Amino acid sequence: MAVIVNGVEKGSPAYRLRIKPGDTLLTLNGEEITDVLDYRFYQDADKLCVEFINAKGKIKKKTVRKAEDEEFGLVFDTYLIDKKRSCRNKCIFCFIDQLPKGMRESLYFKDDDSRLSFLFGNYITLTNLTEHEVERIIKMHISPINISVHTTNPELRVKMMANKNAGKVLSIIPRLNGAGIKMNCQLVLCPGYNDGKELERSLGDLLAYQNVECVACVPVGITDHREGLAELHPFEKQTAGETIDIIDRFGDLSLEKYGERRAFAADEFYLLAERKIPEASFYGDFLQLENGVGLWALTRSQAMECLNSYEPCEREPKTITLVTGVAAYPLIKEIAGECEKKQKNLKVYVKQIINNYFGKQITVSGLVTATDIYEQLKSEKPGRQLIIPSSMLRSEGDMFLDSVTVSELSQKLGVEIVAVDCDGYSLVEAILS
């Protein structure tokens, strides 16, 4: 595969070798370079023998010395160097298949790319991995890898993912375990499919592996846009409680076996079951915050620690509004109330936004849209500022899921909008600053 150089950083080792934009990189120290993982792994050596094709079509071999932590200095057209790999599965619970029509095109792309797992923490199903890539992961000892397992029952996995190879690729997990590759696993649980006895099987199988560091169990998300899709039912209070009991039982077993808890229920299960969410110490190193595991406990712990650093004071009157999803509303309301105790004349209104855009069963803050915020706040006075969690915005920090920009919503509501990082420290400081 040709790897075209898009740019060269001035003063870098690559610059000293006179590699130019448009040249083709072939090998580093004799190893073929096909994508970002190859490039980043093999460029770390302190001596590089570089093989490339210049603009005249001639193959050049040059050697350069550099510090081990020094970047070689090549820039490519994309961060992966080649194209992202799309998902080959048709999972019955896929959230992207449940998106309403008319959203921006990039939101409908399903990635299933091991390189994104290592670079950005994305979860992969293993169905896209070739034998070469498995061997490369083991050879490079790239760790951890995040895996969407869902079930360890091969036949059930094929059924739930609509991919005939979905069961076979489970054999990759023991290979990675034997090579010492750390794994974080995810189970999206669907009532009547992979819960109950099947959940017990999956947890038992996964926690038998020394290098499975964590298993996150997440309830299926169901929107109002499931036309033509498999019939799914949400968890209810009783079934959510029963699921927590199973997960906690295996968490206790892993605590006894490994000295640490390795099985966790997502915060949403506790809210559905109307149970108290465990304290922050329950979650160890918080390995699965992106799956909503321990996020509530950590945010609360951070907020209370930050509040303890503030002395009560009196400042000029200030009114602000916080918006959040339905699930996090009680927590944000508690934190806002504690902030009000610290500053006299401070009034914080917390508004839970009901998700009409995707459906009322979707309660997480990260899926709240500008459309719903506007419709539910347009008749109210938000105060001096409207504070939103940054999880509502795309990575650039400028646009909601419904393609409305922050500045557009700010203009429509007539209020300054401040996006705050999703941690307790940032939230308290944004309120009290």
C-alpha positions as CSV (number, residue, x, y, z in Angstrom):
1,M,0.0,0.0,0.0
2,A,1.4,3.4,-1.0
3,V,1.7,5.9,1.9
4,I,1.9,9.4,0.4
5,V,3.7,12.1,2.4
6,N,1.5,15.2,2.7
7,G,3.9,17.4,4.6
8,V,7.3,17.4,6.5
9,E,7.9,19.3,9.7
10,K,10.7,21.8,9.4
11,G,13.9,20.7,11.3
12,S,12.7,17.2,11.9
13,P,14.7,14.0,11.1
14,A,12.5,13.6,7.9
15,Y,13.3,17.1,6.9
16,R,17.0,16.4,7.3
17,L,16.7,13.5,5.0
18,R,15.1,15.9,2.4
19,I,11.9,13.9,2.1
20,K,9.3,16.1,0.3
21,P,5.5,16.3,0.2
22,G,4.4,13.9,-2.5
23,D,7.1,11.3,-1.8
24,T,6.0,7.8,-0.9
25,L,7.1,6.2,2.3
26,L,7.8,2.5,1.9
27,T,9.6,1.2,5.0
28,L,11.2,2.2,8.3
29,N,14.0,-0.1,9.4
30,G,12.8,-2.7,6.9
31,E,9.3,-2.8,8.2
32,E,6.5,-1.9,5.7
33,I,4.4,1.1,6.6
34,T,0.7,0.8,5.8
35,D,-1.0,2.9,8.4
36,V,-0.7,5.0,11.6
37,L,0.1,2.1,13.9
38,D,3.0,0.9,11.7
39,Y,4.3,4.5,11.5
40,R,4.0,5.4,15.1
41,F,5.5,2.1,16.3
42,Y,8.5,1.9,14.0
43,Q,9.4,5.6,14.1
44,D,10.4,5.4,17.8
45,A,13.8,3.9,17.1
46,D,16.8,6.1,17.7
47,K,18.3,5.0,14.3
48,L,16.0,4.8,11.3
49,C,16.8,3.4,7.9
50,V,14.2,5.0,5.7
51,E,13.1,3.7,2.3
52,F,11.0,6.0,0.1
53,I,10.2,6.9,-3.5
54,N,10.9,10.5,-4.5
55,A,9.1,12.7,-6.9
56,K,11.2,11.4,-9.8
57,G,10.1,7.8,-9.1
58,K,13.5,6.7,-7.7
59,I,13.7,4.5,-4.6
60,K,15.9,6.1,-2.0
61,K,17.4,4.6,1.2
62,K,18.7,6.9,3.8
63,T,19.7,6.6,7.5
64,V,19.2,9.2,10.3
65,R,19.7,9.2,14.0
66,K,17.3,10.8,16.4
67,A,16.2,10.8,20.0
68,E,13.9,7.9,20.9
69,D,11.0,10.2,21.9
70,E,11.6,12.5,18.9
71,E,8.9,12.5,16.2
72,F,10.2,11.5,12.7
73,G,8.3,14.5,11.3
74,L,6.1,13.2,8.5
75,V,2.5,14.5,8.0
76,F,-0.1,12.5,6.2
77,D,-3.5,13.3,4.7
78,T,-5.5,11.7,7.5
79,Y,-4.6,10.7,11.1
80,L,-5.0,7.0,10.2
81,I,-2.9,7.5,7.0
82,D,-5.6,5.4,5.2
83,K,-9.4,5.3,5.4
84,K,-11.5,4.5,8.5
85,R,-13.0,1.0,8.4
86,S,-16.7,0.8,8.6
87,C,-18.7,-1.8,10.6
88,R,-19.7,-5.0,8.9
89,N,-22.3,-5.9,11.4
90,K,-26.0,-5.2,11.6
91,C,-26.5,-5.3,15.4
92,I,-30.1,-5.4,16.6
93,F,-29.3,-2.7,19.2
94,C,-27.2,-0.4,16.9
95,F,-27.8,3.1,17.9
96,I,-26.9,4.6,14.6
97,D,-29.6,2.6,12.9
98,Q,-32.0,4.3,15.2
99,L,-31.1,7.9,14.3
100,P,-33.8,10.1,12.8
101,K,-33.4,11.1,9.2
102,G,-31.9,14.5,8.2
103,M,-28.9,14.6,10.5
104,R,-25.4,15.4,9.1
105,E,-24.0,12.6,7.1
106,S,-20.9,11.9,9.3
107,L,-23.2,10.8,12.1
108,Y,-24.4,7.8,10.1
109,F,-21.0,6.4,9.7
110,K,-20.3,3.2,11.8
111,D,-16.7,2.7,12.5
112,D,-15.2,-0.7,13.6
113,D,-11.5,0.1,13.4
114,S,-8.9,-1.3,15.8
115,R,-6.6,1.7,15.2
116,L,-9.3,4.0,16.6
117,S,-9.5,1.7,19.6
118,F,-5.8,2.3,20.4
119,L,-5.8,6.0,19.4
120,F,-9.1,7.2,20.8
121,G,-10.6,4.5,22.9
122,N,-13.3,3.4,20.5
123,Y,-14.8,-0.1,20.9
124,I,-14.4,-2.7,18.2
125,T,-16.3,-6.0,17.6
126,L,-13.2,-7.9,16.3
127,T,-15.1,-8.8,13.1
128,N,-13.0,-6.5,11.0
129,L,-9.6,-7.8,12.2
130,T,-7.5,-9.8,9.8
131,E,-5.0,-12.4,10.9
132,H,-2.2,-9.9,10.0
133,E,-3.7,-7.3,12.3
134,V,-4.1,-9.7,15.2
135,E,-0.4,-10.8,14.9
136,R,0.6,-7.1,14.6
137,I,-1.2,-6.2,17.9
138,I,0.6,-9.1,19.6
139,K,3.9,-8.2,18.1
140,M,3.7,-4.5,19.0
141,H,2.1,-5.3,22.3
142,I,-0.4,-2.5,21.8
143,S,-2.6,-2.3,24.9
144,P,-5.3,-1.9,26.0
145,I,-7.8,-2.8,23.4
146,N,-11.5,-2.0,23.9
147,I,-13.9,-4.8,22.7
148,S,-17.6,-4.8,22.2
149,V,-18.3,-8.4,23.2
150,H,-22.0,-8.3,24.0
151,T,-22.1,-12.1,24.6
152,T,-19.6,-15.0,24.7
153,N,-22.2,-17.4,23.3
154,P,-21.0,-17.7,19.6
155,E,-24.5,-18.6,18.2
156,L,-26.2,-15.8,20.1
157,R,-23.5,-13.3,19.1
158,V,-24.1,-14.2,15.4
159,K,-27.8,-13.7,15.9
160,M,-27.4,-10.3,17.7
161,M,-24.8,-8.9,15.3
162,A,-26.2,-10.5,12.1
163,N,-22.6,-11.5,11.1
164,K,-21.7,-15.1,10.4
165,N,-18.2,-14.5,11.7
166,A,-19.2,-12.8,14.9
167,G,-18.9,-16.0,16.9
168,K,-15.7,-17.3,15.4
169,V,-13.7,-14.1,16.2
170,L,-14.3,-14.6,19.9
171,S,-11.3,-16.9,19.6
172,I,-9.1,-13.8,19.3
173,I,-9.8,-12.9,23.0
174,P,-7.9,-15.8,24.5
175,R,-5.0,-15.2,22.0
176,L,-4.8,-11.6,23.2
177,N,-5.0,-12.7,26.8
178,G,-2.2,-15.2,26.3
179,A,0.0,-12.4,24.8
180,G,-0.6,-10.1,27.8
181,I,-2.7,-7.6,25.9
182,K,-5.0,-5.8,28.3
183,M,-8.7,-5.7,27.4
184,N,-11.7,-3.6,28.4
185,C,-14.9,-5.3,27.4
186,Q,-18.4,-3.9,26.9
187,L,-21.8,-5.8,27.0
188,V,-24.8,-3.9,25.6
189,L,-27.6,-5.8,27.3
190,C,-30.9,-6.4,25.6
191,P,-33.8,-7.9,27.7
192,G,-34.6,-11.4,26.4
193,Y,-31.4,-11.8,24.5
194,N,-28.1,-11.5,26.5
195,D,-29.3,-10.8,30.0
196,G,-30.1,-13.3,32.8
197,K,-28.3,-16.6,32.3
198,E,-26.6,-15.4,29.2
199,L,-25.1,-12.5,31.1
200,E,-23.9,-14.9,33.8
201,R,-22.2,-17.0,31.0
202,S,-20.5,-14.0,29.5
203,L,-19.2,-12.6,32.8
204,G,-17.9,-16.0,33.8
205,D,-16.1,-16.5,30.5
206,L,-14.6,-13.0,30.3
207,L,-13.5,-12.8,34.0
208,A,-11.7,-16.0,33.6
209,Y,-9.1,-14.2,31.6
210,Q,-6.3,-12.5,33.6
211,N,-6.0,-9.6,31.2
212,V,-9.6,-8.7,30.9
213,E,-9.3,-5.6,33.2
214,C,-12.9,-4.5,33.2
215,V,-16.4,-5.5,31.9
216,A,-18.9,-2.7,31.5
217,C,-22.6,-3.7,31.3
218,V,-24.8,-1.1,29.6
219,P,-28.6,-1.1,29.0
220,V,-29.7,-1.0,25.4
221,G,-30.7,2.5,24.2
222,I,-33.9,2.6,22.4
223,T,-35.0,5.7,20.4
224,D,-38.4,6.5,18.7
225,H,-36.9,5.7,15.3
226,R,-36.8,1.9,15.0
227,E,-39.0,1.4,12.0
228,G,-38.2,-1.9,10.3
229,L,-35.8,-3.0,13.1
230,A,-35.9,-5.9,15.5
231,E,-38.4,-5.5,18.4
232,L,-36.6,-4.6,21.6
233,H,-37.8,-3.7,25.1
234,P,-36.2,-1.5,27.6
235,F,-35.1,-2.5,31.1
236,E,-37.6,-1.7,33.9
237,K,-37.1,-1.3,37.6
238,Q,-37.3,-5.0,38.5
239,T,-35.2,-6.3,35.6
240,A,-32.6,-3.6,36.1
241,G,-32.3,-4.6,39.7
242,E,-31.9,-8.2,38.9
243,T,-29.2,-7.4,36.4
244,I,-27.3,-5.3,38.9
245,D,-27.4,-8.3,41.3
246,I,-25.8,-10.6,38.7
247,I,-23.1,-8.0,37.8
248,D,-22.3,-7.3,41.5
249,R,-22.0,-11.0,42.2
250,F,-19.4,-11.4,39.5
251,G,-17.8,-8.2,40.6
252,D,-17.4,-9.7,44.1
253,L,-15.9,-12.9,42.6
254,S,-13.3,-10.9,40.6
255,L,-12.5,-8.8,43.7
256,E,-11.8,-12.1,45.6
257,K,-9.8,-13.6,42.7
258,Y,-7.8,-10.6,41.4
259,G,-7.9,-8.2,44.4
260,E,-10.0,-5.7,42.3
261,R,-13.5,-5.4,41.0
262,R,-13.7,-6.0,37.3
263,A,-17.5,-6.2,36.5
264,F,-19.6,-3.0,36.7
265,A,-23.1,-2.0,35.9
266,A,-23.5,1.4,34.1
267,D,-25.0,4.2,36.2
268,E,-28.2,4.0,34.2
269,F,-29.0,0.6,35.6
270,Y,-29.0,2.0,39.1
271,L,-31.2,4.9,38.1
272,L,-33.7,2.5,36.4
273,A,-33.7,0.2,39.5
274,E,-34.0,3.3,41.8
275,R,-31.0,2.2,43.7
276,K,-28.3,4.3,45.2
277,I,-25.2,4.6,43.0
278,P,-22.0,3.3,44.8
279,E,-19.4,5.7,46.0
280,A,-16.4,6.6,43.9
281,S,-14.1,4.1,45.7
282,F,-16.3,1.3,44.3
283,Y,-15.0,1.9,40.8
284,G,-11.3,1.5,41.2
285,D,-9.5,3.3,38.3
286,F,-12.7,4.3,36.4
287,L,-11.7,2.4,33.3
288,Q,-15.1,2.7,31.6
289,L,-16.3,6.3,32.1
290,E,-17.2,6.5,28.4
291,N,-19.8,3.8,29.0
292,G,-21.3,5.7,31.9
293,V,-19.7,3.4,34.5
294,G,-18.9,5.4,37.7
295,L,-19.4,8.8,36.0
296,W,-22.0,9.9,38.5
297,A,-19.8,8.9,41.5
298,L,-16.7,10.5,40.1
299,T,-18.4,13.8,39.1
300,R,-20.0,14.1,42.6
301,S,-16.7,13.3,44.3
302,Q,-14.9,15.9,42.2
303,A,-17.5,18.5,42.8
304,M,-17.6,18.1,46.6
305,E,-13.8,18.2,46.7
306,C,-13.7,21.4,44.6
307,L,-16.5,22.9,46.8
308,N,-14.4,22.3,49.9
309,S,-11.7,24.6,48.5
310,Y,-14.2,27.6,48.4
311,E,-15.0,29.7,51.4
312,P,-18.5,31.1,51.7
313,C,-18.7,34.6,50.4
314,E,-21.1,37.3,49.2
315,R,-20.9,38.6,45.6
316,E,-23.1,40.6,43.3
317,P,-26.4,39.0,42.4
318,K,-26.0,36.4,39.7
319,T,-28.5,34.1,38.0
320,I,-27.4,31.2,35.7
321,T,-29.1,28.2,34.3
322,L,-27.7,24.7,33.8
323,V,-29.2,22.3,31.3
324,T,-28.7,18.5,31.6
325,G,-30.3,15.3,30.5
326,V,-33.0,13.7,32.6
327,A,-30.7,11.0,34.0
328,A,-28.1,13.4,35.5
329,Y,-30.7,15.9,36.7
330,P,-30.7,14.9,40.4
331,L,-26.9,15.0,40.6
332,I,-26.6,18.4,38.9
333,K,-29.4,19.7,41.0
334,E,-27.5,18.6,44.2
335,I,-24.2,20.2,43.0
336,A,-26.0,23.4,42.1
337,G,-27.6,23.6,45.5
338,E,-24.2,23.2,47.2
339,C,-22.8,26.0,45.1
340,E,-25.6,28.3,46.2
341,K,-24.6,27.7,49.8
342,K,-21.1,29.0,49.0
343,Q,-22.1,32.3,47.4
344,K,-24.8,34.6,48.7
345,N,-26.9,36.2,46.0
346,L,-26.2,33.3,43.6
347,K,-29.2,31.6,42.0
348,V,-28.7,28.5,39.9
349,Y,-31.6,27.0,38.0
350,V,-31.2,23.5,36.7
351,K,-33.3,22.4,33.8
352,Q,-33.7,18.8,32.8
353,I,-34.2,18.6,29.0
354,I,-36.6,15.9,27.9
355,N,-35.3,14.3,24.7
356,N,-38.1,14.7,22.2
357,Y,-35.6,14.6,19.3
358,F,-34.5,11.0,19.8
359,G,-37.3,9.8,22.2
360,K,-38.1,10.2,25.9
361,Q,-36.3,6.9,26.8
362,I,-33.0,8.6,25.8
363,T,-32.0,10.4,29.0
364,V,-28.2,11.0,28.8
365,S,-26.9,14.5,28.5
366,G,-24.7,13.8,25.6
367,L,-27.7,13.2,23.3
368,V,-29.5,16.4,24.1
369,T,-30.0,18.6,21.1
370,A,-30.2,22.4,20.6
371,T,-33.7,21.9,19.2
372,D,-35.0,20.5,22.5
373,I,-33.1,23.0,24.6
374,Y,-34.6,25.9,22.6
375,E,-38.1,24.5,22.7
376,Q,-38.0,23.9,26.5
377,L,-36.3,27.2,27.4
378,K,-37.6,29.7,24.9
379,S,-40.3,30.9,27.3
380,E,-38.0,31.2,30.3
381,K,-35.3,33.6,31.3
382,P,-32.0,31.7,31.6
383,G,-30.2,34.5,33.4
384,R,-26.7,35.7,32.8
385,Q,-25.4,32.5,31.4
386,L,-26.6,29.1,30.1
387,I,-24.1,26.4,31.1
388,I,-24.1,23.2,29.0
389,P,-22.0,20.0,29.3
390,S,-19.4,19.8,26.5
391,S,-20.6,16.2,25.8
392,M,-23.6,17.8,24.0
393,L,-21.3,19.1,21.3
394,R,-19.1,17.5,18.6
395,S,-15.3,17.3,19.2
396,E,-14.8,20.8,17.7
397,G,-17.0,22.2,20.5
398,D,-19.2,24.3,18.1
399,M,-22.2,22.2,17.1
400,F,-24.9,20.1,18.6
401,L,-26.1,16.7,17.1
402,D,-28.9,18.4,15.2
403,S,-26.3,20.6,13.4
404,V,-27.3,23.8,15.3
405,T,-24.2,25.8,16.4
406,V,-23.7,27.1,19.8
407,S,-23.7,30.7,18.5
408,E,-27.0,30.1,16.7
409,L,-28.6,28.8,19.9
410,S,-27.1,31.6,21.9
411,Q,-28.6,34.2,19.6
412,K,-32.0,32.6,19.6
413,L,-32.2,32.4,23.4
414,G,-30.5,35.7,23.9
415,V,-28.0,34.4,26.4
416,E,-24.3,33.6,26.6
417,I,-23.7,29.8,26.4
418,V,-20.8,28.3,28.2
419,A,-19.8,24.7,27.5
420,V,-18.1,23.0,30.5
421,D,-16.0,19.8,30.6
422,C,-17.8,16.8,32.0
423,D,-16.2,16.7,35.4
424,G,-17.1,18.0,38.8
425,Y,-14.2,20.4,39.1
426,S,-15.1,22.2,35.9
427,L,-18.8,22.4,36.7
428,V,-18.2,23.9,40.2
429,E,-15.7,26.4,38.9
430,A,-17.9,27.5,36.0
431,I,-20.8,28.1,38.5
432,L,-18.7,29.9,41.1
433,S,-16.3,31.8,38.9
